Amino acid sequence: MDIKAPNLIKGIHLEGLRVVGDPREHAQRYYAAGADELLYIDIVASLYERNTIGDLVRYTAENVFIPLTVGGGVRSLGDVEGLLKDGADKVAINTAATKNPDLVRDVSRRFGSQCMVLGIEGKRRGDGTWEALRDNGREHTGLDAVEWARQCEDLGAGEILLTSVDQEGTRRGFDVDLCRAVSQAVSIPVIISGGMGTTQHLVDVVKSGKADAVAVADALHYDRISMDAMRDAAAQSDIHMRSS
């Protein structure tokens, strides 16, 4: 769930943002529908160097009883501690990690690797590799996305949230090749995001892309695919999912 306070928003290729509604209402709806986990990303926090979703995190922690991952504008151990006190279970860090990789090590040592989620926004390059972007896809880093994932696992990241900038919001399917490349390079869980348009896309990225989980936004925000339909498709393809 991408947040531009106070709204839940959605874009295409991380651009052209549109207001979807109240994130509190959507969080409650997804919890009731059986979501395994919620993910909040404050998409302008890094740009403005602040995180403004503490109230939303506190509300969610009090009313939604599944794991909550929060990202956006996390730049220090103090930021992480604040979000955890607000009720987050894990924090996702992208921009600050690309500027200071030691932050990944520091967070994992202080709060545990299970708390340290590395966010990677991968964009395909002409040579068939992917660059890791930052600031919600606004800035280049020059980092190879696959090598960056491997480096941050060594630093202590416990999970990777991998978003395909090329596929995000397109409904054309996940970047299976990107997901496979990162999944094969690391031994920690990889959550793929960006592009789900049909339940077959979920099956493809898990089976062929080796994803450990999928993060879904557009398909749920606009009621195009239900969680029950996702579970049914997974079950028919022998993919294990927690029952709702």
SEKE-117662 format. One line per field, with one value per residue (C-alpha): x negated, y negated, z; residue in three letters. Coordinates in Angstrom, 2 decimals, m for minus. Layout:
REM residues N
px = c(X / ...)
py = c(Y / ...)
pz = c(Z / ...)
residuo = c(ALA / ...)
This chain:
REM residues 244
px = c(0.00 / m1.68 / m0.93 / m1.08 / 0.38 / 3.20 / 4.16 / 3.64 / 2.40 / 1.42 / m0.64 / m2.16 / m5.94 / m5.90 / m4.53 / m1.13 / 0.14 / 3.88 / 5.73 / 7.39 / 8.93 / 8.43 / 5.60 / 7.25 / 10.38 / 8.37 / 6.18 / 9.26 / 10.74 / 7.60 / 7.23 / 10.81 / 10.20 / 7.29 / 4.12 / 0.98 / m0.78 / m0.40 / m3.06 / m3.00 / m5.41 / m5.46 / m6.41 / m7.46 / m9.21 / m12.69 / m12.10 / m11.09 / m13.33 / m10.58 / m8.12 / m4.55 / m2.65 / m3.21 / 0.48 / 1.48 / m0.96 / 0.37 / 3.98 / 3.20 / 1.29 / 4.30 / 6.88 / 5.18 / 3.55 / 1.17 / m2.49 / m3.06 / m6.07 / m6.65 / m9.03 / m9.75 / m12.15 / m13.87 / m17.35 / m18.60 / m18.34 / m16.15 / m13.71 / m13.53 / m12.99 / m10.23 / m8.34 / m8.69 / m7.32 / m4.42 / m3.62 / m5.55 / m6.95 / m9.54 / m11.01 / m11.80 / m14.80 / m15.84 / m17.15 / m19.14 / m20.72 / m22.02 / m23.64 / m24.93 / m25.08 / m26.30 / m22.77 / m21.65 / m24.21 / m23.40 / m19.65 / m20.05 / m22.45 / m20.31 / m16.85 / m17.50 / m17.74 / m14.04 / m13.28 / m15.54 / m13.75 / m15.79 / m13.72 / m15.01 / m13.43 / m14.84 / m14.77 / m15.89 / m18.97 / m19.78 / m22.35 / m19.81 / m20.74 / m18.81 / m19.78 / m18.63 / m16.84 / m15.92 / m13.58 / m10.54 / m12.23 / m13.27 / m17.05 / m19.67 / m22.18 / m24.43 / m24.10 / m23.43 / m20.21 / m21.30 / m24.73 / m23.17 / m20.80 / m23.70 / m25.74 / m22.89 / m22.22 / m25.84 / m25.27 / m22.35 / m19.15 / m16.59 / m14.20 / m14.01 / m11.05 / m11.74 / m9.75 / m10.00 / m9.78 / m9.11 / m6.12 / m4.72 / m1.08 / m0.94 / 1.14 / m1.10 / m2.72 / m5.71 / m9.28 / m9.91 / m13.51 / m14.38 / m12.78 / m14.58 / m17.94 / m17.64 / m16.12 / m18.94 / m21.56 / m20.37 / m19.14 / m16.73 / m13.05 / m12.22 / m8.85 / m8.10 / m6.00 / m4.84 / m2.62 / m0.06 / 2.87 / 4.11 / 3.83 / 1.61 / m0.94 / m1.18 / m1.68 / m4.31 / m6.46 / m6.39 / m7.00 / m9.42 / m10.66 / m11.23 / m9.43 / m8.74 / m5.77 / m3.95 / m2.91 / 0.31 / 1.73 / 3.63 / 5.48 / 6.86 / 7.34 / 9.63 / 11.32 / 10.08 / 8.88 / 9.92 / 7.61 / 9.73 / 9.10 / 5.36 / 5.45 / 7.47 / 5.04 / 2.09 / 3.67 / 4.41 / 0.72 / m0.47 / m1.71 / m1.30 / 0.56 / 1.92 / 5.66 / 7.81)
py = c(0.00 / m3.19 / m6.14 / m9.85 / m11.12 / m10.91 / m8.95 / m5.50 / m6.09 / m4.06 / m4.81 / m3.24 / m2.80 / m4.58 / m7.72 / m9.27 / m8.78 / m8.58 / m8.67 / m5.32 / m6.06 / m5.88 / m3.47 / m2.64 / m1.36 / 0.66 / 2.15 / 3.34 / 4.76 / 6.66 / 8.00 / 9.25 / 10.85 / 12.85 / 11.00 / 12.58 / 9.27 / 5.55 / 3.31 / m0.48 / m2.60 / m6.37 / m7.18 / m10.79 / m10.38 / m10.05 / m12.99 / m15.28 / m13.58 / m12.72 / m9.95 / m11.05 / m7.79 / m7.14 / m7.72 / m5.27 / m2.66 / m3.03 / m2.76 / 0.35 / 2.04 / 1.55 / 2.84 / 5.24 / 8.33 / 9.52 / 8.57 / 4.99 / 3.82 / 0.07 / m1.78 / m5.23 / m7.78 / m5.35 / m6.81 / m5.89 / m3.48 / m6.08 / m6.01 / m2.23 / m2.30 / m4.87 / m2.78 / 0.35 / m1.53 / m2.70 / 0.94 / 2.00 / 5.54 / 4.89 / 1.91 / 1.65 / m0.46 / m1.41 / m4.94 / m5.30 / m1.87 / m2.77 / m5.86 / m4.15 / m0.34 / m0.09 / m1.02 / 2.46 / 4.03 / 1.65 / 2.30 / 6.07 / 6.10 / 3.81 / 5.17 / 8.54 / 9.51 / 10.47 / 6.75 / 5.55 / 5.67 / 4.40 / 2.56 / 2.80 / 0.94 / 2.71 / 1.23 / 3.18 / 1.96 / 2.47 / 5.17 / 7.45 / 6.50 / 4.35 / 1.18 / 0.50 / m2.85 / m4.90 / m7.69 / m5.81 / m5.31 / m8.96 / m8.52 / m6.22 / m4.57 / m2.82 / 0.33 / 3.67 / 4.89 / 8.51 / 7.72 / 5.21 / 7.86 / 10.23 / 7.52 / 6.59 / 10.20 / 10.35 / 7.17 / 8.75 / 8.09 / 10.74 / 10.23 / 8.45 / 6.49 / 6.44 / 4.07 / 4.00 / 0.37 / 1.51 / 3.65 / 1.73 / 0.76 / 2.20 / 5.33 / 7.17 / 9.55 / 9.57 / 9.36 / 13.08 / 12.82 / 10.17 / 12.16 / 15.34 / 13.57 / 12.10 / 15.23 / 17.38 / 14.92 / 14.88 / 17.35 / 14.97 / 14.60 / 12.48 / 10.73 / 9.61 / 6.56 / 4.84 / 5.97 / 8.49 / 8.54 / 12.13 / 15.03 / 16.77 / 14.01 / 15.07 / 18.69 / 17.80 / 15.67 / 18.26 / 21.25 / 19.71 / 16.66 / 18.50 / 15.79 / 16.59 / 14.22 / 11.63 / 8.12 / 7.03 / 3.52 / 2.52 / 5.83 / 5.52 / 1.76 / 1.87 / 5.18 / 6.88 / 10.07 / 11.42 / 13.05 / 16.19 / 16.31 / 15.99 / 18.82 / 21.04 / 20.47 / 21.20 / 24.37 / 25.63 / 25.17 / 26.89 / 23.63 / 23.61 / 20.66 / 20.09 / 20.73 / 17.69)
pz = c(0.00 / m1.23 / 1.03 / 0.30 / 3.53 / 4.22 / 1.12 / m0.33 / m3.86 / m6.94 / m10.00 / m13.10 / m13.28 / m9.88 / m11.60 / m12.43 / m8.91 / m8.30 / m5.00 / m4.24 / m0.87 / 2.88 / 3.77 / 7.09 / 5.38 / 2.87 / 5.60 / 7.45 / 4.26 / 3.31 / 6.84 / 6.77 / 3.38 / 4.77 / 3.77 / 5.26 / 5.78 / 5.11 / 3.64 / 3.91 / 1.90 / 2.40 / m1.18 / m0.61 / 2.72 / 1.24 / m1.08 / 1.78 / 4.33 / 6.77 / 7.53 / 8.23 / 8.64 / 12.34 / 13.10 / 10.37 / 11.68 / 15.22 / 14.06 / 12.01 / 14.82 / 17.10 / 14.62 / 12.22 / 13.66 / 10.96 / 10.40 / 9.26 / 7.27 / 6.96 / 4.67 / 3.32 / 4.74 / 7.11 / 7.50 / 10.97 / 13.88 / 15.56 / 12.63 / 12.85 / 16.60 / 16.20 / 13.65 / 15.75 / 18.76 / 16.58 / 15.88 / 12.79 / 12.82 / 10.10 / 8.29 / 4.58 / 3.62 / 0.10 / m0.48 / 2.74 / 2.28 / m1.19 / 0.31 / 3.45 / 3.18 / 6.76 / 7.83 / 6.77 / 9.09 / 11.92 / 11.75 / 11.58 / 14.52 / 16.67 / 15.88 / 14.21 / 10.56 / 10.55 / 10.99 / 8.16 / 4.79 / 1.85 / m0.75 / m4.31 / m7.22 / m10.25 / m13.75 / m16.77 / m18.63 / m22.28 / m21.56 / m19.89 / m16.32 / m13.86 / m12.05 / m8.49 / m8.35 / m5.28 / m4.15 / m5.49 / m8.86 / m9.23 / m8.99 / m10.47 / m8.16 / m10.67 / m8.56 / m10.20 / m8.58 / m8.29 / m6.88 / m4.50 / m3.19 / m2.58 / m0.83 / 1.50 / 2.42 / 3.53 / 5.56 / 7.38 / 5.44 / 6.27 / 3.38 / 0.03 / m1.29 / m5.02 / m7.24 / m11.02 / m12.11 / m15.68 / m14.73 / m11.77 / m12.33 / m15.86 / m15.09 / m17.60 / m15.17 / m12.89 / m14.18 / m13.85 / m15.06 / m12.48 / m9.70 / m10.70 / m10.94 / m7.45 / m5.90 / m7.21 / m5.96 / m2.32 / 0.26 / 2.04 / 1.08 / m1.95 / m2.19 / m5.74 / m6.53 / m9.67 / m12.50 / m11.34 / m13.74 / m13.53 / m11.13 / m13.69 / m13.17 / m9.52 / m10.52 / m13.11 / m10.81 / m8.03 / m10.27 / m12.78 / m10.90 / m7.61 / m5.62 / m1.99 / m1.87 / m3.98 / m3.00 / m4.69 / m4.89 / m8.05 / m8.42 / m4.89 / m4.75 / m7.78 / m6.91 / m10.06 / m8.34 / m4.96 / m2.46 / m2.68 / m6.44 / m5.82 / m3.30 / m5.62 / m8.49 / m6.22 / m4.87 / m8.39 / m9.20 / m6.01 / m4.47 / m0.71 / 0.76 / 4.23 / 4.31 / 5.04)
residuo = c(MET / ASP / ILE / LYS / ALA / PRO / ASN / LEU / ILE / LYS / GLY / ILE / HIS / LEU / GLU / GLY / LEU / ARG / VAL / VAL / GLY / ASP / PRO / ARG / GLU / HIS / ALA / GLN / ARG / TYR / TYR / ALA / ALA / GLY / ALA / ASP / GLU / LEU / LEU / TYR / ILE / ASP / ILE / VAL / ALA / SER / LEU / TYR / GLU / ARG / ASN / THR / ILE / GLY / ASP / LEU / VAL / ARG / TYR / THR / ALA / GLU / ASN / VAL / PHE / ILE / PRO / LEU / THR / VAL / GLY / GLY / GLY / VAL / ARG / SER / LEU / GLY / ASP / VAL / GLU / GLY / LEU / LEU / LYS / ASP / GLY / ALA / ASP / LYS / VAL / ALA / ILE / ASN / THR / ALA / ALA / THR / LYS / ASN / PRO / ASP / LEU / VAL / ARG / ASP / VAL / SER / ARG / ARG / PHE / GLY / SER / GLN / CYS / MET / VAL / LEU / GLY / ILE / GLU / GLY / LYS / ARG / ARG / GLY / ASP / GLY / THR / TRP / GLU / ALA / LEU / ARG / ASP / ASN / GLY / ARG / GLU / HIS / THR / GLY / LEU / ASP / ALA / VAL / GLU / TRP / ALA / ARG / GLN / CYS / GLU / ASP / LEU / GLY / ALA / GLY / GLU / ILE / LEU / LEU / THR / SER / VAL / ASP / GLN / GLU / GLY / THR / ARG / ARG / GLY / PHE / ASP / VAL / ASP / LEU / CYS / ARG / ALA / VAL / SER / GLN / ALA / VAL / SER / ILE / PRO / VAL / ILE / ILE / SER / GLY / GLY / MET / GLY / THR / THR / GLN / HIS / LEU / VAL / ASP / VAL / VAL / LYS / SER / GLY / LYS / ALA / ASP / ALA / VAL / ALA / VAL / ALA / ASP / ALA / LEU / HIS / TYR / ASP / ARG / ILE / SER / MET / ASP / ALA / MET / ARG / ASP / ALA / ALA / ALA / GLN / SER / ASP / ILE / HIS / MET / ARG / SER / SER)
